[in-house]
Amino acid sequence: MICEVELLRDVPVLAGNLDRNGLIPQRSIVNRLLEDLFIEKSSRDHGYFLAVTGLKKIGKGEAVDESGDAFFPVVFNCRTFLPCSGEVLQGFVHHVSTSGVFLRCGPIKYIFLSPRKMPNYHYVPGEKPAFVSDELAKIESGVVVQFVVLAVKWIEKKGTNIRRDFVMLASIEGNSLGPVSLSGSDELELGMVV
């Protein structure tokens, strides 16, 4: 779900960013905020940070120590994407195996669609493995699939590279779910006479 949230962050700014008058330009504070959000990428409570949509207030900076480095409280609006169970989304198939289909949707890289949640689809091995339905609909790498979110889990791994991501379980059980036909596609639909 796309949300608009108001956030407060303490933005660290190095003393080296002072201008000639000994002030820190607002641009330096905003640039540092954007860099920090890009590195953080997402949070458990708000989801993935997509865009800063407004700057509400930059508070007075507080010096950290005699170095002159400071923290500025910044209040801003941000557009986020927080996945929710029951939501219908579209994802791009990036891997197919006997164990299921792996999808990507926007910033979410780890979505799993189990064969158990693909009624009437059967695995077909080969150079380009796929799941094919009784009606000949095909789910293979490169296909867009409309699915419902069954479950969402937050993963945060700390170490040399902090990883913050959501992972999801998907299903195509239900009406209007499954492979999506995109307009402008070069493939002909079955039964079409040329």
Secondary structure as UniProt FT lines:
FT   STRAND          2..13
FT   HELIX           15..17
FT   TURN            20..21
FT   HELIX           26..40
FT   STRAND          42..43
FT   TURN            44..46
FT   STRAND          47..58
FT   STRAND          62..63
FT   TURN            66..67
FT   STRAND          70..81
FT   TURN            85..86
FT   STRAND          88..97
FT   TURN            98..99
FT   STRAND          100..105
FT   TURN            106..107
FT   STRAND          108..113
FT   HELIX           115..117
FT   TURN            119..120
FT   STRAND          121..124
FT   STRAND          130..133
FT   TURN            134..135
FT   STRAND          138..140
FT   TURN            141..142
FT   STRAND          144..157
FT   STRAND          163..171
FT   TURN            175..176
FT   STRAND          178..179
FT   TURN            183..184
FT   TURN            190..191
//
